[in-house]
Amino acid sequence: MKHFKDGNTSIQDQPRSGRPRTASIECNKERVDEIIQDDRHVTVDTIARTLGLGHNAVQEMTESLGYRKVCARWVPRLLTKDHKDQRKAITSELLQRYQHEGDDFLHRIVAGDKSWFHHFEPETKRQSMEWRHLHSPSKKKAKTVPLAAKVMGTVFWDAEGLILAEFLEPGQTITAARYVQTLHKLRRALRGKRPGRNIIILHDNARPHAAHLTSEAIAKMGWEVLPHPSYSPDLAPSNYHLFRFVNDQLHGQCYETTEAIQKAVHQCLRMAGTEFYRRGIFKLPERWKK
């Protein structure tokens, strides 16, 4: 009654500081830090049970200590010191050559590699995104997997566009002898599309590519092989540039026959355009610097 008589007619609770925080003291922070240093995978709940503290208090202490829990980055392979030294030596050599020869060096590069193309590639999560209103009902989508049916394709290209694309027959595998046959087809294609050009082949260190039989065939053709560090798909433009584009176009499409998927891949390769191919080759110096 006294408050009303004094003119305070509000029936709402007045703001107050609440119960003082007693958990986030220095000794508790030190214990949290010791536990995390001992086991980087430990959970907040485990720390809270060990110290007899609340979950929120431990969460706040980890944040104040500068910790945040993140997943490891998945990479195709962990490189050894020798692999890293090799990458540095080769890319430094390629950069020096580019500085000396300029764009003519890049125009001579013919990139080639192989890839599997599935008869059905599920639509990616990003591709399924769509604009929806704030109050629209949530949409569900069943998880799908690629069809087992697939075809192996080998593609060669340069800064001007597609040169050769061929596919293996079902049941075949790429051996050194089979790869040499493909290189002979490539030579005939180059005579018609890039006559008189001194070719530099860029392919990875897969066994058919690095085999003695393949090296002999390339030497007889008078071609040069661009040095390529081991376990370096990030330096092979077919992997990160060309095949990624093709697979993005094929996602969500279903092809019933081998001929249908081959035709679709050919269409994707033709529709890419000259600027797309040029960009893939001319970004190599940036990747070598990185």
Contacts in CASP RR format, 6 or more apart in sequence:
PFRMAT RR
TARGET T0000
AUTHOR 0000-0000-0000
METHOD contacts of the structure
MODEL  1
MKHFKDGNTSIQDQPRSGRPRTASIECNKERVDEIIQDDRHVTVDTIART
LGLGHNAVQEMTESLGYRKVCARWVPRLLTKDHKDQRKAITSELLQRYQH
EGDDFLHRIVAGDKSWFHHFEPETKRQSMEWRHLHSPSKKKAKTVPLAAK
VMGTVFWDAEGLILAEFLEPGQTITAARYVQTLHKLRRALRGKRPGRNII
ILHDNARPHAAHLTSEAIAKMGWEVLPHPSYSPDLAPSNYHLFRFVNDQL
HGQCYETTEAIQKAVHQCLRMAGTEFYRRGIFKLPERWKK
21 57 0 8 1.000
23 53 0 8 1.000
23 54 0 8 1.000
23 57 0 8 1.000
23 58 0 8 1.000
23 61 0 8 1.000
24 57 0 8 1.000
24 60 0 8 1.000
24 61 0 8 1.000
24 64 0 8 1.000
28 51 0 8 1.000
28 53 0 8 1.000
28 57 0 8 1.000
28 61 0 8 1.000
29 61 0 8 1.000
29 64 0 8 1.000
29 65 0 8 1.000
31 51 0 8 1.000
32 47 0 8 1.000
32 51 0 8 1.000
32 58 0 8 1.000
32 61 0 8 1.000
32 62 0 8 1.000
32 65 0 8 1.000
33 65 0 8 1.000
35 42 0 8 1.000
35 47 0 8 1.000
35 50 0 8 1.000
35 51 0 8 1.000
36 42 0 8 1.000
36 47 0 8 1.000
36 62 0 8 1.000
36 65 0 8 1.000
36 67 0 8 1.000
44 55 0 8 1.000
44 58 0 8 1.000
44 59 0 8 1.000
44 62 0 8 1.000
45 55 0 8 1.000
47 53 0 8 1.000
47 58 0 8 1.000
47 62 0 8 1.000
48 54 0 8 1.000
48 55 0 8 1.000
48 57 0 8 1.000
48 58 0 8 1.000
51 58 0 8 1.000
62 68 0 8 1.000
76 231 0 8 1.000
76 233 0 8 1.000
77 231 0 8 1.000
79 87 0 8 1.000
79 231 0 8 1.000
83 229 0 8 1.000
83 230 0 8 1.000
83 231 0 8 1.000
86 229 0 8 1.000
86 230 0 8 1.000
87 229 0 8 1.000
87 232 0 8 1.000
87 235 0 8 1.000
90 227 0 8 1.000
90 228 0 8 1.000
90 229 0 8 1.000
91 229 0 8 1.000
91 235 0 8 1.000
91 288 0 8 1.000
91 289 0 8 1.000
93 227 0 8 1.000
94 226 0 8 1.000
94 227 0 8 1.000
94 284 0 8 1.000
94 285 0 8 1.000
94 288 0 8 1.000
95 285 0 8 1.000
95 288 0 8 1.000
95 289 0 8 1.000
97 105 0 8 1.000
98 105 0 8 1.000
98 106 0 8 1.000
98 285 0 8 1.000
98 288 0 8 1.000
103 282 0 8 1.000
105 200 0 8 1.000
106 159 0 8 1.000
106 281 0 8 1.000
106 282 0 8 1.000
106 284 0 8 1.000
106 285 0 8 1.000
107 158 0 8 1.000
107 159 0 8 1.000
107 160 0 8 1.000
107 197 0 8 1.000
107 281 0 8 1.000
108 197 0 8 1.000
108 198 0 8 1.000
108 199 0 8 1.000
108 200 0 8 1.000
109 158 0 8 1.000
109 159 0 8 1.000
109 200 0 8 1.000
109 202 0 8 1.000
109 226 0 8 1.000
109 281 0 8 1.000
109 284 0 8 1.000
110 156 0 8 1.000
110 157 0 8 1.000
110 158 0 8 1.000
110 163 0 8 1.000
110 186 0 8 1.000
110 190 0 8 1.000
110 199 0 8 1.000
110 200 0 8 1.000
110 201 0 8 1.000
110 202 0 8 1.000
111 156 0 8 1.000
111 157 0 8 1.000
111 158 0 8 1.000
111 202 0 8 1.000
111 203 0 8 1.000
111 236 0 8 1.000
111 237 0 8 1.000
111 238 0 8 1.000
111 242 0 8 1.000
111 281 0 8 1.000
112 154 0 8 1.000
112 155 0 8 1.000
112 156 0 8 1.000
112 157 0 8 1.000
112 201 0 8 1.000
112 202 0 8 1.000
112 203 0 8 1.000
112 238 0 8 1.000
113 154 0 8 1.000
113 155 0 8 1.000
113 203 0 8 1.000
113 204 0 8 1.000
113 236 0 8 1.000
113 238 0 8 1.000
113 239 0 8 1.000
113 243 0 8 1.000
114 152 0 8 1.000
114 153 0 8 1.000
114 154 0 8 1.000
114 155 0 8 1.000
114 174 0 8 1.000
115 152 0 8 1.000
115 153 0 8 1.000
115 155 0 8 1.000
115 238 0 8 1.000
115 243 0 8 1.000
115 246 0 8 1.000
116 150 0 8 1.000
116 151 0 8 1.000
116 152 0 8 1.000
116 153 0 8 1.000
117 150 0 8 1.000
117 151 0 8 1.000
117 152 0 8 1.000
117 153 0 8 1.000
117 246 0 8 1.000
117 247 0 8 1.000
117 250 0 8 1.000
117 261 0 8 1.000
117 262 0 8 1.000
117 265 0 8 1.000
118 146 0 8 1.000
118 147 0 8 1.000
118 149 0 8 1.000
118 150 0 8 1.000
118 250 0 8 1.000
118 261 0 8 1.000
119 147 0 8 1.000
119 149 0 8 1.000
119 150 0 8 1.000
119 151 0 8 1.000
119 254 0 8 1.000
119 255 0 8 1.000
119 256 0 8 1.000
119 258 0 8 1.000
119 260 0 8 1.000
119 261 0 8 1.000
120 146 0 8 1.000
120 147 0 8 1.000
120 149 0 8 1.000
120 252 0 8 1.000
120 253 0 8 1.000
120 254 0 8 1.000
120 255 0 8 1.000
121 146 0 8 1.000
121 247 0 8 1.000
121 250 0 8 1.000
121 251 0 8 1.000
121 252 0 8 1.000
121 253 0 8 1.000
122 143 0 8 1.000
122 144 0 8 1.000
122 145 0 8 1.000
122 146 0 8 1.000
122 251 0 8 1.000
122 252 0 8 1.000
123 144 0 8 1.000
123 251 0 8 1.000
123 252 0 8 1.000
124 248 0 8 1.000
124 251 0 8 1.000
127 248 0 8 1.000
127 251 0 8 1.000
127 252 0 8 1.000
128 141 0 8 1.000
130 139 0 8 1.000
132 139 0 8 1.000
147 254 0 8 1.000
149 258 0 8 1.000
151 167 0 8 1.000
151 168 0 8 1.000
151 170 0 8 1.000
151 258 0 8 1.000
151 261 0 8 1.000
151 262 0 8 1.000
152 167 0 8 1.000
152 168 0 8 1.000
152 172 0 8 1.000
152 174 0 8 1.000
153 165 0 8 1.000
153 166 0 8 1.000
153 167 0 8 1.000
153 168 0 8 1.000
153 265 0 8 1.000
154 164 0 8 1.000
154 165 0 8 1.000
154 166 0 8 1.000
154 167 0 8 1.000
154 168 0 8 1.000
154 174 0 8 1.000
154 182 0 8 1.000
155 162 0 8 1.000
155 164 0 8 1.000
155 165 0 8 1.000
155 238 0 8 1.000
155 242 0 8 1.000
155 243 0 8 1.000
155 269 0 8 1.000
156 162 0 8 1.000
156 163 0 8 1.000
156 164 0 8 1.000
156 165 0 8 1.000
156 186 0 8 1.000
156 189 0 8 1.000
157 163 0 8 1.000
157 238 0 8 1.000
157 242 0 8 1.000
157 269 0 8 1.000
157 277 0 8 1.000
158 194 0 8 1.000
158 277 0 8 1.000
158 281 0 8 1.000
159 277 0 8 1.000
159 278 0 8 1.000
159 280 0 8 1.000
159 281 0 8 1.000
159 282 0 8 1.000
160 194 0 8 1.000
160 274 0 8 1.000
160 277 0 8 1.000
160 278 0 8 1.000
161 272 0 8 1.000
161 273 0 8 1.000
161 274 0 8 1.000
161 277 0 8 1.000
161 278 0 8 1.000
162 269 0 8 1.000
162 270 0 8 1.000
162 272 0 8 1.000
162 277 0 8 1.000
163 186 0 8 1.000
163 189 0 8 1.000
163 190 0 8 1.000
163 193 0 8 1.000
163 194 0 8 1.000
164 182 0 8 1.000
164 185 0 8 1.000
164 186 0 8 1.000
164 189 0 8 1.000
165 265 0 8 1.000
165 266 0 8 1.000
165 269 0 8 1.000
166 182 0 8 1.000
166 185 0 8 1.000
167 258 0 8 1.000
167 262 0 8 1.000
167 265 0 8 1.000
168 174 0 8 1.000
168 178 0 8 1.000
170 258 0 8 1.000
172 178 0 8 1.000
174 208 0 8 1.000
175 208 0 8 1.000
176 207 0 8 1.000
176 208 0 8 1.000
176 211 0 8 1.000
176 212 0 8 1.000
176 213 0 8 1.000
176 214 0 8 1.000
177 213 0 8 1.000
178 208 0 8 1.000
179 208 0 8 1.000
179 209 0 8 1.000
179 211 0 8 1.000
179 214 0 8 1.000
180 213 0 8 1.000
180 214 0 8 1.000
180 217 0 8 1.000
183 214 0 8 1.000
183 217 0 8 1.000
183 218 0 8 1.000
183 221 0 8 1.000
184 217 0 8 1.000
187 221 0 8 1.000
190 197 0 8 1.000
190 199 0 8 1.000
198 224 0 8 1.000
199 221 0 8 1.000
199 222 0 8 1.000
199 223 0 8 1.000
199 224 0 8 1.000
200 223 0 8 1.000
200 224 0 8 1.000
200 225 0 8 1.000
200 226 0 8 1.000
201 218 0 8 1.000
201 223 0 8 1.000
201 224 0 8 1.000
201 225 0 8 1.000
201 226 0 8 1.000
202 226 0 8 1.000
202 228 0 8 1.000
202 236 0 8 1.000
202 237 0 8 1.000
203 209 0 8 1.000
203 225 0 8 1.000
203 228 0 8 1.000
203 236 0 8 1.000
204 228 0 8 1.000
204 232 0 8 1.000
204 233 0 8 1.000
204 236 0 8 1.000
205 228 0 8 1.000
205 230 0 8 1.000
208 214 0 8 1.000
215 225 0 8 1.000
218 225 0 8 1.000
228 235 0 8 1.000
228 236 0 8 1.000
229 235 0 8 1.000
233 239 0 8 1.000
233 240 0 8 1.000
234 240 0 8 1.000
234 287 0 8 1.000
235 284 0 8 1.000
235 287 0 8 1.000
235 288 0 8 1.000
237 280 0 8 1.000
237 281 0 8 1.000
237 283 0 8 1.000
237 284 0 8 1.000
241 279 0 8 1.000
241 280 0 8 1.000
241 283 0 8 1.000
242 269 0 8 1.000
242 272 0 8 1.000
242 280 0 8 1.000
245 268 0 8 1.000
245 272 0 8 1.000
245 276 0 8 1.000
246 265 0 8 1.000
246 268 0 8 1.000
246 269 0 8 1.000
249 264 0 8 1.000
249 268 0 8 1.000
249 271 0 8 1.000
250 261 0 8 1.000
250 264 0 8 1.000
250 265 0 8 1.000
250 268 0 8 1.000
253 264 0 8 1.000
255 261 0 8 1.000
255 264 0 8 1.000
END
